[in-house]
Amino acid sequence: MISLGIETSCDETSVGIVDNGEIIVNLVYTQKFHREFGGVVPEIASRAHLQKLLPLLKKALTQSNLSFTDIDVISATAGPGLIGALIVGYCFGRAACYSTKKPFIPVNHIDGHLYSVFLSQTKPTFPYISLLVSGGNTALYLIDDFYKVKLLGSTVDDAAGEAFDKVGKLLGMNYPAGTEVENAASLGDEHFVSFPISSLSEKFNFSFSGIKTSVLRFIQKEFPNGLNKNDINNIAASFQKAVVTALVDKLALAVSEYKVKNLAVVGGVAANTYLKKKIKEKFDPTEFTISIPDLELCTDNGAMIAYAGLKSFETKALELNLITEPFPN
C-alpha cells in the first residue's frame, strides 16, 4: 500500500510518500526565519505552512511519478504541536481525502517518531524500549507491537532538546542551538564542571529544568565579565555530558527491568553524535540491537507520518483506541 503523510506540527512543512516500509519521497521545508525571534512564532509558522504545503505536495507527486489515484491512504499529524500549524496540515489532509475518496488517518506526532526507525536500515524487533528525545518531548516507551505501546516515563518539565536550546541561548548561540551546542562541546572538556543530574521518585521520569538553572548560576558566578570561546566549549561539553548521562542511565534502567535486547532512540536529539556514542558504549552491539533513524528521519518529516498512518490503518488502531496520546477529532 502507498501512504502519503503530511507533517506540520511545528516549524517543518513536510510531505512524505511511503510504499509499505520503503520511502519513495520525503520532502522537508524548514522555517529558518524563526532564528531572528529566538524561537518559533506560532502564527508565522502557520502562515508558512499555508504557503509551502501545496507546492511541496505537487513536487512530491512529481518526483515520485505518482498521482492521487495511486495513493491508498492519506495521513496528517493531528497533535501534539502548535495548534495553528496542526490545523493547516490536518485540514489539508482531510480535504484531500474528501475530494479523492481516500481513507484519512490522523496520526499522533509521537507515534510518527516511535515508528520512524522502521524506515531506516537497522529495524528493531518487538518488543523493544524506545527513547524519544526531541525539542518538545523526552520519554521512554515499551513497544510490544505496532500501536501496542506502554509509556514508562517522561519529562516533568523541559525536554532534553529544549534544554539544549535554552543553554545554547545562555552561551550566546542562535536558535535552534542544539547543533551549535554539540559542535562546541566536541571542542571542550566535559569534566570542566559537574552539573547535576536530577533524581526523581518516578524512576523512569526525566527533568532538565534544573540543569538549565545550574548552567545559568555557574556562568553568573564564575564568569561575571563574560565568556571566551574556551569557556563556552567547556560549559557546553559539561552540560551535554550531564544530559546524555541522564538519558542513557534511564534507558539502561528500563532495558534492565523489562529484560529486552532491542532498543531504539528517536527524535531530533537522536542525531546527536555524543549521545549515539555513549549508547553504543553502554550497550554491547553483540548483545543488543540498537536502532537509530537516519539523520533525515530524526527531525519532523512526512515519511514517518505516512508510515505511522499506514500501520494505524492496517492494525485498525483508531477503532481500537490504540493511539499513543489523545488528539483532536
Phi, psi and omega per residue, in radians:
M1 nan 2.541 3.134
I2 -1.839 2.196 -3.076
S3 -2.089 2.363 3.079
L4 -1.894 2.288 -3.107
G5 -2.109 2.456 3.139
I6 -2.106 2.211 -3.129
E7 -2.146 2.072 3.096
T8 -2.503 0.687 -3.014
S9 -1.343 -0.404 -3.100
C10 -2.539 -1.865 -3.059
D11 -1.997 0.297 2.990
E12 -2.036 2.223 2.984
T13 -1.735 2.154 -3.045
S14 -2.521 2.490 3.036
V15 -2.244 2.201 3.123
G16 -2.235 2.563 3.072
I17 -2.199 2.230 -3.066
V18 -2.196 2.354 3.031
D19 -1.886 1.755 -2.990
N20 0.979 -1.959 -3.116
G21 -1.805 0.256 -3.099
E22 -1.980 2.306 3.106
I23 -1.387 2.139 3.043
I24 -1.499 -0.823 3.090
V25 -2.683 2.571 3.135
N26 -2.576 1.676 -3.058
L27 -1.807 2.323 -3.102
V28 -2.304 2.253 2.994
Y29 -1.944 2.083 3.138
T30 -1.744 2.270 -3.098
Q31 -1.456 1.488 -3.055
K32 -1.285 -0.267 -3.083
F33 -1.193 -0.169 3.098
H34 -1.201 -0.284 -3.102
R35 -1.003 -0.642 -3.089
E36 -1.190 -0.288 3.114
F37 -1.722 -0.125 -3.134
G38 1.348 0.266 -3.141
G39 2.931 2.993 -3.094
V40 -1.333 2.240 3.059
V41 -1.666 1.934 -2.995
P42 -0.953 -0.791 -3.096
E43 -1.119 -0.738 3.120
I44 -1.164 -0.680 3.105
A45 -1.059 -0.777 -3.123
S46 -1.071 -0.763 -3.136
R47 -1.147 -0.634 3.115
A48 -1.162 -0.667 3.073
H49 -1.057 -0.734 3.120
L50 -1.036 -0.680 -3.097
Q51 -1.310 -0.606 -2.967
K52 -1.712 -0.375 -2.951
L53 -1.143 -0.868 -3.106
L54 -1.114 -0.828 3.078
P55 -1.038 -0.630 3.132
L56 -1.179 -0.686 3.111
L57 -1.126 -0.783 3.121
K58 -1.056 -0.728 3.135
K59 -1.140 -0.693 3.139
A60 -1.115 -0.757 3.130
L61 -1.164 -0.677 3.124
T62 -1.128 -0.825 -3.112
Q63 -1.138 -0.540 -3.106
S64 -1.576 -0.076 -3.095
N65 1.006 0.688 3.140
L66 -2.125 2.814 2.971
S67 -2.161 3.052 -3.135
F68 -1.083 -0.463 3.132
T69 -1.187 -0.354 3.133
D70 -1.490 -0.263 -3.091
I71 -1.437 2.311 3.137
D72 -1.628 -0.652 -3.069
V73 -2.419 2.433 3.058
I74 -2.056 2.260 -3.116
S75 -2.185 2.689 3.060
A76 -2.572 2.590 3.100
T77 -1.154 2.285 -3.110
A78 -1.982 -0.001 -3.130
G79 2.502 2.850 -0.148
P80 -1.326 2.899 -3.132
G81 2.784 -2.940 3.087
L82 -1.301 2.151 -2.968
I83 -1.036 -0.717 3.132
G84 -1.152 -0.716 3.118
A85 -1.155 -0.741 3.125
L86 -1.064 -0.722 -3.101
I87 -1.034 -0.660 -3.111
V88 -1.046 -0.954 -3.105
G89 -1.212 -0.680 -3.115
Y90 -1.101 -0.865 -3.121
C91 -1.182 -0.616 3.093
F92 -1.083 -0.787 3.132
G93 -1.144 -0.728 3.109
R94 -1.076 -0.745 -3.130
A95 -1.143 -0.702 3.118
A96 -1.086 -0.708 3.124
C97 -1.202 -0.664 3.126
Y98 -1.094 -0.733 -3.081
S99 -1.341 -0.463 -3.093
T100 -1.839 -0.082 -3.113
K101 1.028 0.639 3.059
K102 -1.715 2.680 3.074
P103 -1.186 2.432 3.100
F104 -1.888 2.281 -3.126
I105 -2.113 1.912 3.011
P106 -1.258 2.350 -3.053
V107 -2.080 2.343 3.013
N108 -1.295 2.322 -3.103
H109 -1.003 -0.636 3.119
I110 -1.067 -0.787 3.132
D111 -1.070 -0.651 3.093
G112 -1.002 -0.831 3.111
H113 -1.146 -0.749 -3.085
L114 -1.041 -0.648 -3.082
Y115 -1.713 0.063 3.133
S116 -1.095 -0.462 -3.139
V117 -1.110 -0.399 -3.120
F118 -1.352 -0.076 3.065
L119 -1.729 -0.020 3.138
S120 -1.762 3.066 -3.084
Q121 -1.194 -0.785 -3.131
T122 -1.633 1.836 -3.085
K123 -1.773 2.444 3.103
P124 -1.331 2.796 2.982
T125 -1.957 2.609 -3.108
F126 -1.365 2.579 -0.160
P127 -1.413 2.761 3.087
Y128 -2.580 2.758 3.061
I129 -1.674 2.301 3.122
S130 -2.048 2.230 3.040
L131 -1.765 1.993 3.096
L132 -1.702 2.098 -3.098
V133 -2.329 1.947 -3.131
S134 -2.535 -3.015 3.135
G135 -1.237 -0.424 -3.105
G136 -1.996 -0.213 -3.056
N137 -2.478 2.460 2.937
T138 -2.452 2.056 -3.043
A139 -2.763 2.802 3.067
L140 -2.031 2.359 -3.133
Y141 -2.280 2.532 2.931
L142 -1.787 2.105 -3.054
I143 -2.011 1.942 -3.127
D144 -1.524 -0.471 3.131
D145 -3.013 3.081 3.087
F146 -1.044 2.168 3.137
Y147 1.086 0.456 2.921
K148 -2.151 1.447 -2.903
V149 -2.171 2.393 3.071
K150 -2.092 2.152 3.066
L151 -1.348 2.103 -3.133
L152 -1.591 -0.643 -3.128
G153 -3.059 2.812 -3.129
S154 -2.627 3.079 3.126
T155 -1.265 2.493 3.112
V156 -1.646 -0.098 3.114
D157 -2.579 -1.923 -3.124
D158 -1.262 2.557 2.947
A159 -1.390 2.829 -3.109
A160 -1.075 -0.784 3.131
G161 -1.116 -0.615 3.085
E162 -1.123 -0.697 3.107
A163 -1.116 -0.695 3.078
F164 -1.031 -0.782 -3.132
D165 -1.129 -0.734 -3.092
K166 -1.244 -0.696 3.093
V167 -1.200 -0.651 3.071
G168 -1.020 -0.682 3.109
K169 -1.133 -0.686 3.095
L170 -1.094 -0.498 -3.112
L171 -1.601 0.116 3.078
G172 1.477 0.350 -3.110
M173 -1.669 2.804 -3.137
N174 -1.495 2.684 3.049
Y175 -1.385 2.471 -0.202
P176 -1.340 2.416 -2.925
A177 -1.728 -0.010 -3.052
G178 -0.959 -0.853 -3.125
T179 -1.180 -0.665 3.122
E180 -1.135 -0.707 3.097
V181 -1.105 -0.771 3.134
E182 -1.076 -0.766 3.139
N183 -1.122 -0.739 3.107
A184 -1.135 -0.714 -3.118
A185 -1.092 -0.581 -3.138
S186 -1.140 -0.297 -3.138
L187 -1.819 -0.023 -3.043
G188 -1.898 3.131 3.133
D189 -1.765 1.957 -3.099
E190 -1.230 -0.192 3.099
H191 -1.725 0.177 -3.108
F192 -1.031 -0.772 3.087
V193 -2.596 2.567 -3.136
S194 -1.743 1.828 3.089
F195 -1.489 2.618 -3.040
P196 -1.244 2.593 3.020
I197 -1.973 2.173 -3.011
S198 -1.126 2.573 3.053
S199 -2.155 2.039 -3.042
L200 -2.033 2.675 3.135
S201 -1.149 -0.608 3.044
E202 -1.447 1.887 -2.884
K203 -1.131 -0.389 -3.129
F204 -1.755 0.061 3.124
N205 -1.476 2.791 3.140
F206 -2.121 2.759 3.012
S207 -2.609 2.195 -3.128
F208 -2.186 0.095 3.108
S209 -1.219 -0.662 -3.094
G210 -1.142 -0.678 -3.119
I211 -1.186 -0.585 3.077
K212 -1.068 -0.779 3.120
T213 -1.159 -0.649 3.107
S214 -1.090 -0.707 3.105
V215 -1.114 -0.764 3.122
L216 -1.045 -0.857 -3.114
R217 -1.136 -0.655 3.128
F218 -1.117 -0.755 3.126
I219 -1.134 -0.770 -3.131
Q220 -1.090 -0.671 -3.087
K221 -1.388 -0.793 -2.997
E222 -1.604 -0.362 -3.069
F223 -2.344 1.062 -3.111
P224 -1.121 -0.369 -3.110
N225 -1.736 0.163 3.093
G226 1.875 2.924 -3.074
L227 -1.869 2.439 2.957
N228 -1.658 -3.141 -3.053
K229 -1.079 -0.739 3.136
N230 -1.119 -0.692 3.111
D231 -1.065 -0.795 -3.136
I232 -1.053 -0.794 -3.129
N233 -1.091 -0.756 -3.108
N234 -1.183 -0.725 3.114
I235 -1.155 -0.734 3.114
A236 -1.062 -0.745 -3.135
A237 -1.145 -0.728 -3.140
S238 -1.176 -0.711 3.097
F239 -1.100 -0.862 -3.119
Q240 -1.040 -0.711 3.123
K241 -1.041 -0.767 -3.112
A242 -1.153 -0.769 -3.130
V243 -1.133 -0.824 -3.110
V244 -1.149 -0.653 3.080
T245 -1.037 -0.758 3.110
A246 -1.077 -0.756 -3.128
L247 -1.140 -0.834 -3.079
V248 -1.185 -0.698 -3.138
D249 -1.120 -0.734 3.110
K250 -1.159 -0.682 3.095
L251 -1.098 -0.747 3.122
A252 -1.103 -0.671 3.123
L253 -1.099 -0.755 -3.140
A254 -1.183 -0.735 3.128
V255 -1.069 -0.720 -3.138
S256 -1.177 -0.766 -3.075
E257 -1.208 -0.663 -3.066
Y258 -1.689 0.024 3.007
K259 0.955 0.791 3.108
V260 -1.836 2.719 -3.141
K261 -2.000 0.088 -3.141
N262 -2.131 2.345 3.125
L263 -2.531 2.716 -3.140
A264 -2.387 2.629 3.042
V265 -2.216 2.138 -3.041
V266 -2.312 2.914 -3.127
G267 1.759 2.984 -3.058
G268 -1.001 -0.673 -3.103
V269 -1.286 -0.245 3.070
A270 -1.111 -0.266 3.093
A271 -1.391 -0.180 -3.105
N272 -1.156 2.119 -3.071
T273 -1.105 -0.696 -3.117
Y274 -1.143 -0.708 3.108
L275 -1.092 -0.797 3.131
K276 -1.089 -0.680 3.123
K277 -1.099 -0.801 -3.096
K278 -1.203 -0.581 3.094
I279 -1.169 -0.714 3.137
K280 -1.225 -0.479 3.058
E281 -1.282 -0.633 -3.082
K282 -1.329 -0.649 -3.054
F283 -2.013 1.977 -3.110
D284 -1.077 2.074 -3.122
P285 -1.053 -0.366 3.096
T286 -1.362 -0.279 -3.122
E287 -1.904 -0.556 -3.085
F288 -2.078 2.581 2.967
T289 -1.680 2.094 -3.100
I290 -1.942 2.092 -3.122
S291 -1.998 2.137 3.091
I292 -2.294 2.253 -3.093
P293 -1.083 2.731 2.989
D294 -1.036 2.762 -3.028
L295 -0.923 -0.773 -3.091
E296 -1.177 -0.306 -3.126
L297 -1.706 -0.102 3.100
C298 -1.284 -0.769 3.130
T299 -1.410 3.009 -3.108
D300 -1.073 2.312 -3.101
N301 -2.727 2.747 -3.088
G302 -1.308 -0.484 -3.111
A303 -1.091 -0.729 -3.130
M304 -1.170 -0.571 3.091
I305 -1.223 -0.695 3.099
A306 -1.074 -0.749 -3.108
Y307 -1.223 -0.776 3.122
A308 -1.101 -0.659 3.092
G309 -1.138 -0.707 3.118
L310 -1.097 -0.770 3.138
K311 -1.187 -0.595 3.065
S312 -1.118 -0.743 3.128
F313 -1.122 -0.757 -3.095
E314 -1.211 -0.628 -3.096
T315 -1.651 0.019 -3.100
K316 0.970 0.725 -3.071
A317 -1.093 -0.616 -3.140
L318 -1.115 -0.839 -3.119
E319 -1.130 -0.585 -3.087
L320 -1.600 0.049 3.114
N321 0.996 0.856 -3.107
L322 -1.808 0.109 -3.128
I323 -1.129 2.503 -3.022
T324 -1.011 -0.779 -3.138
E325 -2.430 2.791 3.123
P326 -1.114 2.628 3.054
F327 -2.468 2.786 -3.072
P328 -1.202 2.561 3.085
N329 -1.325 nan nan
